[in-house]
Amino acid sequence: MVRKIAFLIGLGFIAVLVIGLVSTVIGAIRTPPPESAGHEFHLEPRPASFASDGAFGKWDRAQLQRGFQVYKEVCAGCHSMRLVSFRDLEQIGYNEPEVKAIATQWPVEQPSVNQETGEPATRKNLPSDRFPSPYANEVAARAANNNALPPDLSLMVKARDDGSDYIYSLLTGYRPQAGYKNEDGKELLKEFPDAKTTQGLHFNPYYANLNIAMPPPLTSSGQVTYSDGTNATVDQMAKDVSAFLTWSAEPNLERRHAAGLAAVLFIAIFCFLAYGAYKNVWADVKH
């Protein structure tokens, strides 16, 4: 009798789960979520294929250091990374003296106050400091960029769909607008007839409305000289800085993957032990 009641309770529980799943699927089909503004135009990002991809992905620290070099020499003049500290660079393979040297030699110093006069001043960066913004404030940033505000890059990978691939595709996607064709051979402006061009903007088929204020940051091979001797092509630099920004957005990725693997192993062992306990408890019961 007890077994029948337990069976009915379990059956009811399963029925509730199935009903909930089916209703959720039907609701998603009938009322799909609205697409974001980023889907109005643009091509889908091209896959960059990083070592960190997948459930067992790990950081390629040599690539992260190259990406940091690209950020430092190309991107840092306009874009801040206000959520990243210099000492965080130890996670990508730099040692403590190297981090201290990077902080001290950073071209932008930390804002400070002269203790004697109370006037605004600056001081050398410390490893505990976060990357300073290249501009004093938003007004200065817009004034230097034709009224466009360069976004902070700390969490940019998380702020965009397919963030890592999006950044890679965007950096390598600048094209002359006239006659440009996508991967299917279709002229882009015929595929998106509502697209409009604006003087002073740059055509990029991976950007939301095809026109972006940022000029091409990576313009030629050898723009950065890698310390490890890697050939600095535009494609390589774009991949490396995209990998670095992926790390800045999720520095705990390796620990998260390890914790997930440990959780799966724990669940597998628990299921095995639970099945063994079930067989032992009901071993003497006749069917």
Secondary structure, 3 states (H helix, E strand, C coil): CHHHHHHHHHHHHHHHHHHHHHHHHHHHHHCCCCCCHHHCCCCCCCCCCCCCCCCCCCCCHHHHHHHHHHHHHHHCCCCCCCCCEHHHHHHHCCCHHHHHHHHHHCCCCEEEECCCCCCEEEECCCCCCECCCCCCCHHHHHHHCCCCCCCCCCCHHHHCCCHHHHHHHHHCCCCCCCCCECCCCCEHHHHCCCCCCCCCCEECCCCCCCEECCCCCCCCCCCCCCCCCCCCCHHHHHHHHHHHHHHHHCCCHHHHHHHHHHHHHHHHHHHHHHHHHHHHHCCCCCC
